[in-house]
Amino acid sequence: MSGIRVATRESGFTIVELLIYMVMFVVVLGSMYSIMISNTRSYSSQENRVEMTQDLRAAMNLMVREIRMAGCDPTDVDDIGFLGDDENEPDNDNYNTDGNSIHFTRDVTNTAGGGDPDGLTDGPHEDVNYYLYVAADGIQKIGRRTGSPGSRATSPLAENITGLTFIYYDTNGAVLAPPLSADDMEDIRQVQISITGQTATQDAVTGGMITRTQTTRVLIRNAGVD
């Protein structure tokens, strides 16, 4: 019996088993990759939307604060309030008070303006104009135009804006429809602002541009105050 050899089976995988394990590994790896891509797209989409919403909110907050003080005239000099146009560019529709732009003056305390209120509206934030424009980079933006007559400069307030509208209400809550007369502008008691913006790039989840609209109605504090 000492000359008889007993055959033993060596441990290992067959080719079929290896193929099965490889297929399972590829499936699991593919699932993990899909989850990672989905999470990345979701994060990018959320970040894009948050940035758009924050830009809209910041623009709206500033516009509300400034429009609320339109017509502030503590020294009672009159001729302070909403304007029909810019005396230096009367034919420019962006520089008046209508359905897609607003222009107003106010005599407010501003140390940078030299000790206001002083009965003038030539301080850096006393003659204010908001409107839509397309910048040199091709992006449509809300422009904030301010400064003394003849030297007013426009600065971008928010970009990727697709709509900017204003609705004006009188003391009875009736809508004052543009074009507004001088009497209409004196009768403005509330202004409704609507801003529509869109994401800077296509949404990673939907593949399209996401838009949002913010709307606020502003009570004009100094309207009708003698």
C-alpha positions as CSV (number, residue, x, y, z in Angstrom):
1,M,0.0,0.0,0.0
2,S,2.9,2.3,0.5
3,G,3.2,2.7,-3.3
4,I,-0.3,4.0,-3.8
5,R,-0.8,7.8,-4.2
6,V,-4.1,9.4,-3.2
7,A,-5.3,12.3,-5.5
8,T,-6.3,15.5,-3.8
9,R,-8.3,18.4,-5.1
10,E,-6.5,21.8,-5.0
11,S,-8.6,24.8,-3.8
12,G,-9.3,27.6,-6.3
13,F,-11.9,29.1,-8.7
14,T,-13.0,27.7,-12.0
15,I,-13.1,29.9,-15.0
16,V,-16.9,30.0,-14.8
17,E,-16.8,31.1,-11.2
18,L,-14.3,33.8,-12.1
19,L,-16.5,35.1,-14.9
20,I,-19.5,35.2,-12.5
21,Y,-17.5,37.2,-9.9
22,M,-16.2,39.6,-12.5
23,V,-19.7,40.3,-13.8
24,M,-20.9,40.9,-10.3
25,F,-18.0,43.3,-9.6
26,V,-18.7,45.2,-12.8
27,V,-22.4,45.5,-11.9
28,V,-21.6,46.8,-8.4
29,L,-19.0,49.2,-9.7
30,G,-21.5,50.5,-12.3
31,S,-24.1,51.0,-9.6
32,M,-21.7,52.9,-7.4
33,Y,-20.6,55.1,-10.4
34,S,-24.3,55.9,-11.2
35,I,-25.0,56.9,-7.6
36,M,-21.9,59.1,-7.6
37,I,-22.9,60.8,-10.9
38,S,-26.4,61.3,-9.6
39,N,-25.2,62.8,-6.4
40,T,-22.8,65.1,-8.2
41,R,-25.6,66.3,-10.6
42,S,-28.0,66.8,-7.7
43,Y,-25.4,68.9,-5.8
44,S,-24.6,71.0,-8.9
45,S,-28.3,71.6,-9.5
46,Q,-28.9,72.6,-6.0
47,E,-25.9,74.9,-5.9
48,N,-27.0,76.6,-9.1
49,R,-30.5,77.2,-7.8
50,V,-29.4,78.5,-4.5
51,E,-27.0,81.0,-6.2
52,M,-29.9,82.2,-8.4
53,T,-32.3,82.6,-5.5
54,Q,-29.7,84.4,-3.4
55,D,-29.0,86.9,-6.3
56,L,-32.7,87.5,-6.7
57,R,-33.2,88.0,-3.0
58,A,-30.3,90.4,-2.7
59,A,-31.5,92.5,-5.7
60,M,-35.0,92.6,-4.4
61,N,-34.0,93.7,-0.9
62,L,-32.0,96.6,-2.2
63,M,-34.7,97.7,-4.6
64,V,-37.4,97.5,-1.9
65,R,-35.3,99.6,0.6
66,E,-34.6,102.3,-2.0
67,I,-38.0,102.5,-3.7
68,R,-39.7,102.7,-0.3
69,M,-37.9,106.0,0.3
70,A,-38.8,107.5,-3.1
71,G,-40.0,111.1,-2.7
72,C,-38.3,111.6,0.7
73,D,-38.4,115.4,1.0
74,P,-37.7,116.5,4.6
75,T,-36.9,120.1,3.6
76,D,-40.2,120.4,1.6
77,V,-38.7,121.6,-1.7
78,D,-41.0,119.5,-3.9
79,D,-40.1,118.1,-7.3
80,I,-38.7,115.0,-5.5
81,G,-40.2,111.6,-6.3
82,F,-40.9,109.5,-9.4
83,L,-39.5,110.7,-12.7
84,G,-40.9,110.3,-16.2
85,D,-37.5,110.4,-17.9
86,D,-33.9,111.6,-17.6
87,E,-33.4,115.2,-18.5
88,N,-30.1,114.4,-20.2
89,E,-31.5,111.4,-22.2
90,P,-35.3,112.0,-22.5
91,D,-35.7,109.4,-25.3
92,N,-34.2,106.5,-23.5
93,D,-37.0,104.3,-22.3
94,N,-34.8,102.6,-19.7
95,Y,-34.5,105.8,-17.7
96,N,-38.1,106.5,-16.9
97,T,-40.9,105.2,-14.7
98,D,-43.0,102.6,-16.6
99,G,-43.7,98.9,-16.7
100,N,-40.1,97.7,-17.1
101,S,-38.0,100.5,-15.4
102,I,-38.3,102.9,-12.5
103,H,-36.6,106.3,-11.9
104,F,-37.0,108.3,-8.7
105,T,-35.3,110.8,-6.4
106,R,-35.1,111.2,-2.7
107,D,-33.4,113.6,-0.3
108,V,-31.9,111.2,2.3
109,T,-29.3,111.5,5.0
110,N,-26.0,110.5,3.5
111,T,-22.7,111.7,4.9
112,A,-21.0,110.8,1.6
113,G,-23.3,113.3,0.0
114,G,-22.2,116.2,2.1
115,G,-24.6,116.5,5.0
116,D,-28.0,115.7,3.5
117,P,-30.9,116.3,3.7
118,D,-30.2,119.5,2.0
119,G,-33.1,120.0,-0.4
120,L,-31.0,118.5,-3.2
121,T,-31.0,115.1,-4.9
122,D,-27.5,115.1,-6.3
123,G,-26.0,112.7,-3.7
124,P,-24.5,109.4,-4.8
125,H,-27.7,107.4,-3.8
126,E,-30.4,110.0,-4.2
127,D,-31.2,109.8,-7.9
128,V,-31.8,106.1,-8.6
129,N,-32.9,104.2,-11.7
130,Y,-33.4,100.5,-12.2
131,Y,-33.9,98.8,-15.6
132,L,-32.9,95.8,-17.7
133,Y,-29.9,95.9,-20.0
134,V,-27.7,93.5,-22.0
135,A,-24.1,93.9,-20.9
136,A,-21.0,93.6,-23.1
137,D,-20.7,89.9,-22.1
138,G,-24.1,89.2,-23.6
139,I,-25.8,88.6,-20.2
140,Q,-29.0,90.4,-19.4
141,K,-28.8,92.2,-16.0
142,I,-30.6,94.6,-13.7
143,G,-28.8,97.9,-13.9
144,R,-28.8,100.3,-11.0
145,R,-28.0,103.8,-12.3
146,T,-27.3,106.6,-9.9
147,G,-25.2,109.7,-9.3
148,S,-25.6,113.4,-10.0
149,P,-27.1,114.6,-13.3
150,G,-24.7,114.4,-16.2
151,S,-22.4,111.9,-14.5
152,R,-24.7,109.0,-13.6
153,A,-23.1,105.5,-13.8
154,T,-24.7,102.1,-14.2
155,S,-23.6,99.2,-12.1
156,P,-25.0,95.6,-12.4
157,L,-27.3,94.6,-9.5
158,A,-28.1,91.0,-10.7
159,E,-27.4,89.0,-13.8
160,N,-29.1,86.3,-15.8
161,I,-32.4,88.2,-15.4
162,T,-35.1,87.4,-17.9
163,G,-37.8,89.7,-16.6
164,L,-38.3,92.9,-14.6
165,T,-41.7,94.5,-14.2
166,F,-43.2,97.3,-12.1
167,I,-46.9,97.8,-11.4
168,Y,-48.0,101.1,-9.7
169,Y,-51.0,101.6,-7.5
170,D,-52.7,104.8,-6.3
171,T,-54.2,105.6,-2.9
172,N,-57.3,103.6,-3.7
173,G,-55.4,100.5,-4.8
174,A,-56.2,101.1,-8.5
175,V,-53.5,100.3,-11.0
176,L,-51.8,103.3,-12.7
177,A,-51.2,102.0,-16.2
178,P,-48.1,103.3,-18.2
179,P,-47.4,105.6,-19.8
180,L,-47.7,107.5,-16.5
181,S,-48.5,111.2,-16.5
182,A,-46.9,113.7,-14.1
183,D,-50.1,113.5,-12.0
184,D,-50.0,109.7,-12.1
185,M,-46.5,109.7,-10.7
186,E,-47.5,112.0,-7.8
187,D,-50.4,109.6,-7.1
188,I,-48.2,106.5,-6.7
189,R,-48.6,104.9,-3.3
190,Q,-47.4,101.4,-3.8
191,V,-45.1,99.7,-6.3
192,Q,-45.2,96.0,-7.1
193,I,-41.8,94.6,-8.2
194,S,-41.4,91.3,-10.0
195,I,-38.0,89.9,-10.9
196,T,-37.5,86.7,-13.0
197,G,-34.1,85.1,-13.0
198,Q,-32.6,81.9,-14.4
199,T,-29.7,79.7,-13.5
200,A,-26.3,80.7,-15.0
201,T,-26.0,77.3,-16.7
202,Q,-28.3,74.4,-17.7
203,D,-29.5,72.4,-14.8
204,A,-27.5,69.2,-14.3
205,V,-30.7,67.2,-13.5
206,T,-33.3,68.5,-16.0
207,G,-30.9,69.6,-18.7
208,G,-32.7,73.0,-19.1
209,M,-32.5,76.4,-17.6
210,I,-34.3,76.8,-14.2
211,T,-36.2,80.1,-13.7
212,R,-37.7,81.7,-10.5
213,T,-39.8,84.8,-10.0
214,Q,-39.9,86.9,-6.9
215,T,-42.6,89.4,-6.4
216,T,-43.0,92.1,-3.7
217,R,-45.2,95.1,-3.2
218,V,-43.7,98.2,-1.6
219,L,-45.5,100.8,0.3
220,I,-44.1,104.2,-0.5
221,R,-43.5,105.8,2.9
222,N,-43.3,109.4,1.8
223,A,-46.1,109.4,-0.8
224,G,-48.8,111.9,-0.1
225,V,-46.9,113.4,2.8
226,D,-47.0,117.2,2.9
